[in-house]
Amino acid sequence: MTEDRSALRVESIAVSAGRPAASPDGPLNLPITPASALHAGGDSGYARDGQPPWAALEATIGALEGGHAVVFSSGMAAAQAALTLIGPAARIVAPAVAYMDVRRSLMRQDETGPRSVTFVDVADTQAVLDACEQADALWLESPTNPLLEVADLPRLCTAARERGIFCVVDNTMATPLLQQPLLLGADLVVHSATKAMGGHSDLLLGAVAASAAGSVARLHEARELYGATPGALEVFLCLRGLRTLPLRMQCAQSNAMALAERLVGHRDALEVRYPGLRSHPDHQRAASTMSGFGTLLTVRVAGGAARADAVVDAVQLIAHATSFGAVESTLERRARYPAERDVPDDLLRISVGCEHVDDLWDDLTRALDATRGASGRSCMNGPTSTCCTS
């Protein structure tokens, strides 16, 4: 698991990294290891400190990102571990619209101090650079969740490195198949491996990748001290899911592009946003900085929030669920959650999976046709809900 894979392309790395050494009649995959106590004399001594399946997954993610990875029990655990590497009184620049629980965490820190956080539109490169004039750390997410804004990562990561600003990039949506922020100058890359990496809606897991050995050591320490250790089954499933990430991404991206193009001409689609569309405000940036446009799109539905809720209820093949990046397509109205700020009430986020695109289109258009004039309903968790979504 330590061989040089620098000459391999990401598709080959996803399939080949993290394998056990070849031996006669030996397994191609490391078996699941449900163990807490380990025999003394090795590198760990106790499962919380690490075990071979963890190392295999970390080697694979690290190789894909061009660094070294540490896995955690969830995406939020990974994000919190990344934040421990930022100074306690740091001035942080972060996206105004991004994954809402990371933003909520940053808002809480800004309110309680001593950290301060400036929220900016990450698609406005000059605004980010201006905000960084007095910053110690820069937290980026691109594309953003759920508005699919695309940041100029090459320029921003380079600027952060030149100014000595600690730079973290949430790469969950793009995955390392579409961009590798560490190679652009970022200090850390954060993933919710629950999403595309696992790819089958059957695990919770997070990861942080870094280039500097010191950062990797501090991430290991954060996992140990705060107990955000991954489960044996989750690690096994995530590594298995990673093996097919290139194939899933290829299929789902193709489906997403086709659905986005068809929705543009639909009478009930007020606005369709997908980075692959020329109408997307950041299309040229995405085309020049990413190797693909991802698997998520958004559509604003004529008829407001009530109509959007009705569409969510009417689809049959597409699942009403809050996650993304899996083999099955999902959708939801993001603004139903009070913590989702600055998101239009009528916006549906669609995570496109690997079903046949014509079946997805038929399901979506049937739902739109069936709900024309619908009165809808209220948020399923009530108007004061503070539930967490992904």
C-alpha positions as CSV (number, residue, x, y, z in Angstrom):
1,M,0.0,0.0,0.0
2,T,3.0,2.3,-0.1
3,E,4.0,1.9,-3.8
4,D,4.4,5.0,-6.0
5,R,1.2,5.6,-7.9
6,S,2.1,9.0,-9.2
7,A,2.1,7.8,-12.8
8,L,-1.4,6.4,-12.6
9,R,-4.6,8.2,-13.6
10,V,-7.3,8.6,-11.0
11,E,-9.4,5.9,-12.5
12,S,-6.7,3.3,-12.0
13,I,-5.8,4.6,-8.5
14,A,-9.4,4.2,-7.4
15,V,-9.3,0.5,-8.4
16,S,-5.8,-0.4,-7.4
17,A,-4.8,1.6,-4.3
18,G,-5.2,0.2,-0.8
19,R,-4.8,-3.5,-1.9
20,P,-3.0,-6.0,0.3
21,A,0.3,-7.3,-0.8
22,A,-0.1,-10.1,-3.3
23,S,0.5,-13.6,-1.9
24,P,-0.5,-17.1,-3.1
25,D,-4.2,-17.6,-2.4
26,G,-4.3,-14.3,-0.6
27,P,-7.4,-12.0,-0.9
28,L,-7.5,-9.1,-3.4
29,N,-9.3,-7.0,-0.7
30,L,-8.5,-6.5,2.9
31,P,-11.2,-8.3,5.0
32,I,-13.5,-6.4,7.3
33,T,-11.8,-6.2,10.8
34,P,-14.3,-5.8,13.6
35,A,-11.8,-5.5,16.4
36,S,-11.0,-3.2,19.2
37,A,-8.1,-4.8,21.0
38,L,-5.0,-5.6,19.0
39,H,-1.9,-7.7,19.8
40,A,0.9,-5.6,21.1
41,G,4.1,-5.0,19.2
42,G,2.7,-3.3,16.1
43,D,2.2,0.3,15.0
44,S,-1.2,0.8,16.8
45,G,-1.8,-1.5,19.7
46,Y,-5.4,-0.4,20.0
47,A,-8.0,-0.1,17.2
48,R,-8.7,3.6,17.9
49,D,-5.2,4.3,16.8
50,G,-5.7,2.7,13.4
51,Q,-5.8,-0.7,11.8
52,P,-5.1,-2.2,8.3
53,P,-8.5,-1.5,6.7
54,W,-8.4,2.1,7.8
55,A,-4.9,2.4,6.3
56,A,-6.1,0.9,3.1
57,L,-8.9,3.4,2.7
58,E,-6.7,6.3,3.8
59,A,-4.0,5.2,1.2
60,T,-6.6,5.2,-1.5
61,I,-8.2,8.6,-0.7
62,G,-4.7,10.1,-0.2
63,A,-3.5,8.8,-3.5
64,L,-6.6,10.2,-5.3
65,E,-6.1,13.6,-3.7
66,G,-2.3,13.7,-4.1
67,G,-1.5,13.7,-0.3
68,H,-2.2,11.6,2.8
69,A,-5.7,11.1,4.2
70,V,-7.2,10.5,7.7
71,V,-10.7,9.0,8.0
72,F,-13.3,10.0,10.5
73,S,-16.7,8.8,11.7
74,S,-18.6,11.3,9.5
75,G,-18.2,14.3,7.2
76,M,-18.9,16.7,10.0
77,A,-16.4,15.0,12.2
78,A,-13.9,15.4,9.4
79,A,-14.8,19.1,9.1
80,Q,-14.4,19.7,12.8
81,A,-11.0,18.0,12.8
82,A,-9.9,20.3,10.0
83,L,-11.0,23.3,12.1
84,T,-8.7,22.1,14.9
85,L,-5.8,22.9,12.7
86,I,-6.9,26.6,12.4
87,G,-5.8,28.9,15.3
88,P,-8.3,29.5,18.1
89,A,-8.4,33.2,17.5
90,A,-8.1,33.0,13.7
91,R,-9.9,35.3,11.3
92,I,-11.6,33.0,8.8
93,V,-13.1,33.7,5.3
94,A,-15.8,31.2,4.4
95,P,-18.6,30.8,1.8
96,A,-21.9,32.6,2.4
97,V,-23.8,29.6,0.9
98,A,-22.3,26.2,1.5
99,Y,-23.1,23.0,3.3
100,M,-25.3,24.4,6.0
101,D,-24.0,22.5,9.1
102,V,-20.4,23.6,8.4
103,R,-21.7,27.2,8.0
104,R,-23.7,26.8,11.2
105,S,-20.6,25.7,13.0
106,L,-18.6,28.7,11.7
107,M,-21.4,31.1,12.6
108,R,-21.5,29.7,16.1
109,Q,-17.7,30.3,16.5
110,D,-18.1,33.8,15.1
111,E,-20.8,34.5,17.7
112,T,-19.0,33.1,20.7
113,G,-15.4,34.0,19.7
114,P,-12.5,34.4,19.8
115,R,-12.6,33.3,16.1
116,S,-14.2,35.7,13.7
117,V,-15.7,34.6,10.3
118,T,-16.3,36.7,7.2
119,F,-18.8,35.1,4.8
120,V,-18.4,35.9,1.1
121,D,-19.7,34.8,-2.3
122,V,-17.0,32.3,-3.3
123,A,-17.8,32.7,-6.9
124,D,-16.8,36.3,-6.7
125,T,-13.0,35.9,-6.7
126,Q,-12.1,39.5,-6.1
127,A,-14.5,39.6,-3.1
128,V,-12.7,36.5,-1.6
129,L,-9.3,38.0,-2.2
130,D,-10.3,41.3,-0.6
131,A,-11.7,39.5,2.4
132,C,-8.5,37.6,2.7
133,E,-6.5,40.8,3.3
134,Q,-6.9,40.4,7.0
135,A,-7.5,36.7,7.2
136,D,-5.6,33.8,8.8
137,A,-7.6,31.0,7.2
138,L,-9.8,30.4,4.1
139,W,-12.5,27.8,3.9
140,L,-13.7,27.0,0.4
141,E,-16.4,24.8,-1.0
142,S,-16.7,24.3,-4.8
143,P,-19.1,23.6,-6.2
144,T,-21.2,24.9,-3.4
145,N,-24.1,23.0,-1.8
146,P,-26.8,23.6,-2.9
147,L,-26.5,26.5,-5.3
148,L,-23.6,25.0,-7.4
149,E,-21.5,28.1,-7.4
150,V,-17.9,27.4,-8.7
151,A,-14.9,29.0,-7.1
152,D,-11.7,29.8,-8.9
153,L,-9.8,27.3,-6.9
154,P,-6.4,27.6,-8.8
155,R,-6.3,31.3,-8.2
156,L,-7.7,31.3,-4.6
157,C,-5.5,28.4,-3.4
158,T,-2.4,30.0,-4.9
159,A,-3.2,33.3,-3.4
160,A,-3.8,31.7,0.0
161,R,-0.4,29.9,-0.2
162,E,1.4,33.1,-1.2
163,R,-0.1,35.1,1.6
164,G,0.5,32.4,4.3
165,I,-3.3,31.8,4.8
166,F,-4.3,28.3,5.8
167,C,-6.6,27.0,3.1
168,V,-9.2,24.2,3.4
169,V,-11.3,23.0,0.5
170,D,-14.5,20.9,0.9
171,N,-14.2,18.7,-2.2
172,T,-17.2,16.5,-1.5
173,M,-19.3,17.5,-4.5
174,A,-16.5,17.4,-7.1
175,T,-14.6,14.4,-5.6
176,P,-10.9,14.0,-6.5
177,L,-11.9,12.7,-9.9
178,L,-12.9,16.2,-11.0
179,Q,-10.4,18.4,-9.1
180,Q,-7.5,18.0,-6.6
181,P,-7.2,21.1,-4.5
182,L,-4.0,19.9,-2.7
183,L,-2.2,20.1,-6.0
184,L,-3.5,23.6,-6.4
185,G,-2.0,24.7,-3.1
186,A,-4.7,24.0,-0.5
187,D,-3.5,22.8,2.9
188,L,-6.4,20.5,3.6
189,V,-9.2,18.8,1.6
190,V,-12.3,17.7,3.4
191,H,-14.8,15.0,2.3
192,S,-18.0,13.6,3.4
193,A,-17.2,10.1,2.3
194,T,-20.9,9.3,3.0
195,K,-21.7,10.8,-0.4
196,A,-20.0,9.9,-3.7
197,M,-17.0,8.0,-2.2
198,G,-19.2,5.4,-0.5
199,G,-21.8,5.9,-3.3
200,H,-24.5,3.5,-2.0
201,S,-26.3,5.4,0.8
202,D,-25.2,2.8,3.3
203,L,-22.5,4.4,5.5
204,L,-21.5,7.6,7.4
205,L,-17.8,8.5,7.0
206,G,-15.5,11.5,6.5
207,A,-12.0,12.1,5.5
208,V,-9.4,14.9,5.5
209,A,-6.4,14.8,3.1
210,A,-3.2,16.9,3.6
211,S,0.2,17.2,2.0
212,A,2.2,18.2,5.1
213,A,3.3,15.5,7.5
214,G,2.7,17.8,10.4
215,S,-0.9,18.3,9.4
216,V,-1.5,14.6,9.0
217,A,-0.1,14.0,12.5
218,R,-2.4,16.6,14.0
219,L,-5.4,15.1,12.2
220,H,-4.5,11.7,13.7
221,E,-4.3,13.4,17.1
222,A,-7.7,15.1,16.7
223,R,-9.3,11.8,15.8
224,E,-7.8,10.1,18.8
225,L,-8.5,12.8,21.3
226,Y,-12.1,13.5,20.2
227,G,-13.0,9.9,19.5
228,A,-14.3,10.4,15.9
229,T,-13.2,6.9,14.8
230,P,-14.8,5.2,11.9
231,G,-16.6,1.8,12.1
232,A,-15.1,-1.3,10.6
233,L,-18.1,-2.0,8.4
234,E,-18.2,1.6,7.2
235,V,-14.5,1.6,6.2
236,F,-15.0,-1.7,4.3
237,L,-18.0,-0.4,2.4
238,C,-16.4,2.9,1.6
239,L,-13.3,1.3,0.1
240,R,-15.5,-1.0,-1.9
241,G,-17.6,1.9,-3.1
242,L,-14.5,3.9,-4.2
243,R,-13.6,1.1,-6.6
244,T,-16.5,2.0,-8.8
245,L,-16.5,5.8,-8.3
246,P,-15.1,6.5,-11.8
247,L,-17.8,4.4,-13.5
248,R,-20.5,5.9,-11.3
249,M,-19.3,9.4,-11.9
250,Q,-19.2,8.9,-15.7
251,C,-22.7,7.5,-15.8
252,A,-24.3,10.0,-13.3
253,Q,-22.6,13.0,-15.0
254,S,-23.9,12.0,-18.4
255,N,-27.4,11.6,-16.9
256,A,-27.1,15.0,-15.1
257,M,-26.1,16.8,-18.3
258,A,-29.0,15.2,-20.2
259,L,-31.6,16.1,-17.6
260,A,-30.3,19.6,-17.2
261,E,-30.5,20.2,-21.0
262,R,-34.1,18.8,-21.1
263,L,-35.3,20.8,-18.1
264,V,-34.1,24.0,-19.7
265,G,-36.9,23.7,-22.3
266,H,-39.6,22.6,-19.8
267,R,-42.5,24.9,-19.3
268,D,-42.4,24.5,-15.5
269,A,-38.7,25.0,-15.0
270,L,-38.1,28.7,-14.1
271,E,-34.3,28.3,-13.7
272,V,-32.1,25.3,-14.2
273,R,-28.6,25.4,-12.8
274,Y,-25.9,22.9,-13.7
275,P,-22.2,23.8,-14.3
276,G,-22.2,22.0,-17.6
277,L,-24.8,24.3,-19.0
278,R,-23.5,27.4,-20.9
279,S,-26.2,29.4,-19.1
280,H,-24.5,28.7,-15.7
281,P,-22.8,31.8,-14.6
282,D,-19.6,29.9,-13.7
283,H,-19.7,27.5,-16.7
284,Q,-16.4,28.7,-18.3
285,R,-14.6,28.5,-14.9
286,A,-15.9,25.0,-14.3
287,A,-14.9,23.9,-17.8
288,S,-11.3,25.3,-17.3
289,T,-10.7,24.2,-13.7
290,M,-12.6,20.9,-13.4
291,S,-12.4,17.7,-15.4
292,G,-16.2,17.3,-15.3
293,F,-19.3,19.0,-14.1
294,G,-20.6,16.7,-11.4
295,T,-23.8,14.9,-10.6
296,L,-26.0,17.6,-9.0
297,L,-28.3,20.1,-10.6
298,T,-31.0,22.4,-9.3
299,V,-34.3,23.5,-10.8
300,R,-36.7,26.2,-9.6
301,V,-40.2,25.0,-10.1
302,A,-43.1,27.3,-11.3
303,G,-45.7,27.5,-8.5
304,G,-43.5,28.2,-5.6
305,A,-42.6,26.1,-2.5
306,A,-46.0,24.4,-2.5
307,R,-45.6,23.1,-6.0
308,A,-42.0,22.0,-5.4
309,D,-43.2,20.0,-2.3
310,A,-45.9,18.4,-4.4
311,V,-43.3,17.4,-7.1
312,V,-41.2,15.8,-4.3
313,D,-44.2,13.8,-3.2
314,A,-45.1,12.8,-6.8
315,V,-41.9,11.3,-8.1
316,Q,-41.7,7.5,-7.9
317,L,-38.3,6.4,-9.2
318,I,-36.3,9.4,-7.8
319,A,-36.1,9.1,-4.0
320,H,-37.1,11.9,-1.6
321,A,-33.9,12.0,0.4
322,T,-31.4,14.6,1.6
323,S,-28.1,13.0,0.7
324,F,-26.3,13.0,-2.7
325,G,-23.7,11.2,-4.7
326,A,-25.1,7.7,-4.7
327,V,-26.2,5.3,-7.4
328,E,-29.8,6.2,-6.8
329,S,-31.2,9.6,-7.8
330,T,-32.6,11.8,-5.0
331,L,-34.2,15.2,-4.7
332,E,-35.5,17.6,-2.1
333,R,-36.6,21.1,-1.6
334,R,-33.6,22.5,0.4
335,A,-35.3,25.7,1.7
336,R,-37.7,23.6,3.8
337,Y,-34.9,23.6,6.4
338,P,-34.7,26.9,8.3
339,A,-30.9,26.7,8.5
340,E,-30.7,26.7,4.7
341,R,-30.2,30.4,4.2
342,D,-30.4,32.4,0.9
343,V,-31.8,29.4,-1.0
344,P,-35.0,30.1,-3.1
345,D,-38.2,28.5,-1.6
346,D,-39.0,26.8,-5.0
347,L,-35.6,25.3,-5.6
348,L,-35.2,21.5,-5.9
349,R,-31.8,20.0,-5.6
350,I,-31.5,16.8,-7.7
351,S,-28.7,14.3,-7.1
352,V,-28.6,12.3,-10.4
353,G,-27.7,8.7,-10.1
354,C,-27.1,5.8,-12.5
355,E,-30.6,4.8,-13.6
356,H,-31.5,5.1,-17.2
357,V,-31.8,8.7,-18.1
358,D,-35.1,8.3,-19.9
359,D,-36.7,6.7,-16.9
360,L,-35.5,9.6,-14.7
361,W,-36.9,12.1,-17.2
362,D,-40.2,10.3,-17.5
363,D,-40.5,10.2,-13.7
364,L,-39.7,13.9,-13.3
365,T,-41.9,15.1,-16.1
366,R,-44.8,13.0,-14.9
367,A,-44.4,14.6,-11.4
368,L,-44.4,18.0,-12.9
369,D,-47.4,17.3,-15.1
370,A,-49.4,15.8,-12.2
371,T,-48.7,18.7,-9.9
372,R,-49.5,21.6,-12.1
373,G,-51.8,23.8,-10.0
374,A,-51.0,21.8,-6.8
375,S,-51.5,23.6,-3.5
376,G,-48.7,21.7,-1.7
377,R,-48.0,21.2,2.0
378,S,-45.7,22.6,4.7
379,C,-42.2,21.4,5.7
380,M,-42.4,17.8,6.9
381,N,-40.6,18.8,10.1
382,G,-42.7,21.9,10.8
383,P,-41.9,25.6,10.5
384,T,-39.5,25.6,13.4
385,S,-37.5,22.6,12.4
386,T,-33.7,22.7,12.9
387,C,-33.0,19.2,11.5
388,C,-29.6,18.5,10.0
389,T,-29.4,17.6,6.3
390,S,-26.5,16.8,4.0
